[in-house]
Amino acid sequence: WRLGRGWCKLWLVVDYLVCTASVFNIVLISFDRFISVTKAVSYRAQKGMTRNAILKMITVWIAAFLLYGPAILSWEHIAQKSILPEGECHAEFFYNWYFLMIASTIEFFTPFITVTYFNLSIYLNIRKRTSLRNESLSPGFKAQLSRDKRVAKSLAIIVCVFGLCWAPYTLLMIIRAACHGHCVQYSLYETSFWLLWVNSAINPVLYPLCHMSFRKAFIKLLCPGKAKIHPHIFM
């Protein structure tokens, strides 16, 4: 690393921020899908409240920054020394097992358990409604049930990709910190780290493929003219 300590810290803050925010946004999206299926009436009542959605998104990014940002910026000042060798750029807490265990619990284990709970709740809710006799279901109810099934499938895909991309890095990071890098090859750790970026790169493609609402939002954002010319896209 040749750009100096200041640019190193800036890079680390941005790197950890966007990866952590990606995880927290998955939790937020999963919660939104969970409410839309299990509490459809209250969800529809709040659907047009843009202010609430903006506040939730801002909260996610603030929480993502607070998890690693202050530690990256002030760790060496609190410890009154730096363990970072000249020419390298990584966080000062790179080998601090206690901090990484706490951070990993907040960043991966808790979110993964949470979204798994949302998935199971959605699945059980849909299964309960599907068990009703078909003749007792109105056409509108059947249409809603079909939409909810698509939501469940798409959410399951997103969660599985999230778990596959994040689990190797999280486990290797904890093991590596515990043995100060002696028991995990750096190339293996680096490969697992790249999986985080792969996950963040896949998400903007995966969300529109899995969710019609995201597809509509992307079209409105990237191709506003198309939305005006072809309003049936949003029907």
ChimeraX attribute file (.defattr): number of C-alpha atoms within 10 A of each C-alpha:
attribute: neighborCount
match mode: 1-to-1
recipient: residues
	/A:1	11
	/A:2	10
	/A:3	9
	/A:4	12
	/A:5	15
	/A:6	10
	/A:7	13
	/A:8	17
	/A:9	19
	/A:10	13
	/A:11	14
	/A:12	18
	/A:13	19
	/A:14	14
	/A:15	13
	/A:16	18
	/A:17	20
	/A:18	16
	/A:19	16
	/A:20	23
	/A:21	20
	/A:22	22
	/A:23	21
	/A:24	23
	/A:25	17
	/A:26	20
	/A:27	22
	/A:28	18
	/A:29	14
	/A:30	24
	/A:31	17
	/A:32	14
	/A:33	22
	/A:34	26
	/A:35	17
	/A:36	18
	/A:37	23
	/A:38	17
	/A:39	11
	/A:40	13
	/A:41	11
	/A:42	11
	/A:43	16
	/A:44	12
	/A:45	9
	/A:46	11
	/A:47	11
	/A:48	10
	/A:49	10
	/A:50	9
	/A:51	8
	/A:52	12
	/A:53	15
	/A:54	11
	/A:55	10
	/A:56	13
	/A:57	15
	/A:58	12
	/A:59	13
	/A:60	19
	/A:61	17
	/A:62	14
	/A:63	16
	/A:64	23
	/A:65	19
	/A:66	11
	/A:67	18
	/A:68	22
	/A:69	21
	/A:70	11
	/A:71	18
	/A:72	19
	/A:73	17
	/A:74	13
	/A:75	16
	/A:76	16
	/A:77	10
	/A:78	10
	/A:79	10
	/A:80	8
	/A:81	10
	/A:82	12
	/A:83	12
	/A:84	15
	/A:85	8
	/A:86	10
	/A:87	10
	/A:88	12
	/A:89	18
	/A:90	14
	/A:91	21
	/A:92	19
	/A:93	19
	/A:94	17
	/A:95	19
	/A:96	15
	/A:97	18
	/A:98	13
	/A:99	16
	/A:100	20
	/A:101	19
	/A:102	12
	/A:103	15
	/A:104	19
	/A:105	14
	/A:106	16
	/A:107	22
	/A:108	19
	/A:109	17
	/A:110	13
	/A:111	20
	/A:112	23
	/A:113	12
	/A:114	15
	/A:115	22
	/A:116	18
	/A:117	15
	/A:118	23
	/A:119	22
	/A:120	15
	/A:121	16
	/A:122	24
	/A:123	19
	/A:124	13
	/A:125	16
	/A:126	18
	/A:127	13
	/A:128	10
	/A:129	14
	/A:130	15
	/A:131	8
	/A:132	10
	/A:133	8
	/A:134	11
	/A:135	7
	/A:136	8
	/A:137	14
	/A:138	10
	/A:139	11
	/A:140	9
	/A:141	12
	/A:142	14
	/A:143	12
	/A:144	14
	/A:145	19
	/A:146	14
	/A:147	12
	/A:148	21
	/A:149	18
	/A:150	15
	/A:151	22
	/A:152	23
	/A:153	14
	/A:154	17
	/A:155	24
	/A:156	20
	/A:157	14
	/A:158	19
	/A:159	18
	/A:160	13
	/A:161	15
	/A:162	23
	/A:163	16
	/A:164	13
	/A:165	20
	/A:166	24
	/A:167	17
	/A:168	17
	/A:169	21
	/A:170	23
	/A:171	14
	/A:172	21
	/A:173	23
	/A:174	21
	/A:175	18
	/A:176	21
	/A:177	21
	/A:178	17
	/A:179	12
	/A:180	14
	/A:181	17
	/A:182	11
	/A:183	12
	/A:184	15
	/A:185	11
	/A:186	13
	/A:187	9
	/A:188	12
	/A:189	18
	/A:190	13
	/A:191	12
	/A:192	21
	/A:193	18
	/A:194	14
	/A:195	18
	/A:196	23
	/A:197	17
	/A:198	15
	/A:199	21
	/A:200	20
	/A:201	12
	/A:202	14
	/A:203	17
	/A:204	12
	/A:205	12
	/A:206	17
	/A:207	20
	/A:208	16
	/A:209	13
	/A:210	19
	/A:211	14
	/A:212	14
	/A:213	13
	/A:214	16
	/A:215	17
	/A:216	16
	/A:217	14
	/A:218	15
	/A:219	17
	/A:220	15
	/A:221	11
	/A:222	10
	/A:223	12
	/A:224	12
	/A:225	12
	/A:226	12
	/A:227	16
	/A:228	11
	/A:229	9
	/A:230	10
	/A:231	10
	/A:232	8
	/A:233	12
	/A:234	13
	/A:235	6
